[in-house]
Structure formats: C-alpha cells, structure tokens
C-alpha cells in the first residue's frame, strides 16, 4: 500500500474519533436546544409540548441512539438538519466556507510574502542591526493578540481618517470583487501579521542552519553569485519548516478565526460554530467540527506531499 493510500485509510478513524468527542462534549454543556431556541419562553411549555419538541429534534433518546442515528445519516452524506436555520447542515457549511477559505488564503499570502523575505534578509545579515530590527518586529507581531490589532486598525481608520472597514452583508468574490476585497483585506492583514511574524522567525532560523551546510559552501566556492546561493540553493531546503508551520496555521484558519470574524462582522465558519454552540444546535456543531477536522487532515496530507517536492532526500527515504 502506498503512502498516500495509508494516509487516506486513517481518515475515517480520525473522523469517527473527532465525532465522538464533539458529540459528547456539546451535550455536556448545560442547557438544550429547546431552551436555547425559546429562551425564557421555554418555561411556558407544558411537559407534553417539551416532549414533542424533544422528539422533533431527536434529543429524547439516549446518547448512543442519537449518535447511531447521526452516524447512519453521515454515511449517506446527511449531516442532519440545523435547529437554528431549519436547513441541511452541509448546505449551511458550504454557504459559509468560501469566506473562510478566501480569508485563510489571503492571510497566508500576506504572511508568506512578508515573512519569507524578512527571514531571509535577517539570516543573511545575522547579528547586524537590521537583523535585530527584524527580530524585534517579529517578536512584537507574534506577541500582539489578533483582537488587539483588529481594534487598533478600526480605531485608527475611524479616529484618524473618519472611515470604517466595509462591514454588513458579505459580497462573494464572483459577485463584486472590489467590495469583497474591501471586506476581507483588513481581516486578512489582522490574521496575517502574527502569521508573518512566525514565518519570519522560522525562515530566519532555517536559513541560518542551511547556510552553514557543505553544499552551500561548495556552491560559493564554484563562483555562484550570492543571490543564486541564497534563493536557488539554500532557500528550497529552508522552506520545509516554513511549509510545516504554514500547513498547521492554514488548517487553523480554515477552522475559522472566531474573534476576527466577530470583530469585523464576517459570516465565516468560525462564527457559525460559535453561534451554533450558543444555540445548542447539536447537528450544526457536529457537522461543522467534522468538516473542519477533514479540512485539517487534507492540509496536513498536502504538506507531507510538499516535503517530497522540496527535498528529494525525503523521496529517497520513502523508497
């Protein structure tokens, strides 16, 4: 069995484990879907009405029966019906996911475009004043919480320039690209700053290790230009830790940046999960978390395959 097939074979086991943990955890939260949906009016229900609603939402059965029914539906591609929205869970997730995916991609592009050159620059100017400046900036960026940076951006724009970020109804990229970019660029910068700081530190450390290797000294002795040594010989091997970090961070971003989505009023996947937890929407929480876990595994698999493309030694090691 090939490496790819072995990894794919593990997917169902991991997803089942995640589904069990989420299924139990959401039901251990105090309250239920009926109380969360009706609020104070839930106290006005008669026992018969409460039992009828519990049967309608499927929460009148023992946990193992509820999980069995949900798992049977999952095997047929049915994640259940949301008690909050009254629509299929998968349909709701797919409505919210494009925003989260676009935000994650923009954040990653910003982080890599800023972080990798900054890390390379710092490594090639090791122990100089410019290196110290890059490291200090990276430390500040990494230690600043996302919500602080988001609030600072909003305050600066409103108090200094009299404008606010574009909020309100989200415009998809294919419908209004300019409005879409206006809504997502500031959240992407907010998420990308801390990510860029991490990429800068990792790429600097990796470049320092690679620049001391024998093949780099050999390339220099053969008369290869400094730029060629750095970008053609050293950087590809130094990118492996960066790819690892990027894959992990991208997986987290696909799960939704809850705080940033909340501050900028973006209807993303993270905000959807938060609202579902508050509303005790069991089916939506289970489906969304399972979807996030699946995306995370796909990203990790792609990262592992990227190692092979970046470093032939890993390919030889597999063979």
Secondary structure, 3 states (H helix, E strand, C coil): CCHHHHHHHHHHHHHHHHHHHHHHHHHCCCCCHHHHHHHHHHHHCCHHHHHHHHHHHCCCCCHHHHHHHHHHHHHCCCCCECCCCCCEHHHHHHHHHHHHHHHHHHHHHHHHHHHHHHHHHHHHCCCCHHHHHHHHHHHHHHHCCHHHHHHHHHHHHHHHHCCCCCCCCCCCCCCCHHHHHHHHHHHHHHHHHHHHHHHHHHHHHHHHHHHCCHHHHHHHHCCCCHHHHHHHHHHHHHHHHHHHHHHHHHHHHHCCCHHHHHHCCCCCHHHHHHHHHHCCCHHHHHHHHHHHHHHHHHHHHHHHHHHHHHCHHHHHHHC
